[in-house]
Amino acid sequence: MDVKTKEAVHGSIKKWNRIIAGTGIDLGRYNCPLCQLFFNRCQQMYNSQTCPFNCFGDASYRKWFKHYDKEHRKETDLKIHCPECKESAIAVRDDLKKLLEEG
């Protein structure tokens, strides 16, 4: 993993720490350092480099998003609304930490 990608992973972990603490929200690619590095907004697709964290391929992020979609869709922000939200957010953060361990 190169330096820029490691920095983006650290930034994404910080994002999820804020969400877990109740001071942040998930705006998807708009506030994700990994998406900002790998998502090509002009072409609406990922660039030739592959993001090491495939959000919708990753079980923890899918669980986070599906839970929100099913239970909290009427809420305005994708944030912690209940204990299951917090548990899912912690799992996403922990999966991001694993990326750093794997290098």
PyMOL commands that set and color helices and strands:
alter all, ss='L'
color gray80, all
select helices_A, chain A and resi 3-21+28-30+33-38+59-71+83-102
alter helices_A, ss='H'
color red, helices_A
select strands_A, chain A and resi 39-40+45-46
alter strands_A, ss='S'
color yellow, strands_A
deselect
rebuild
show_as cartoon
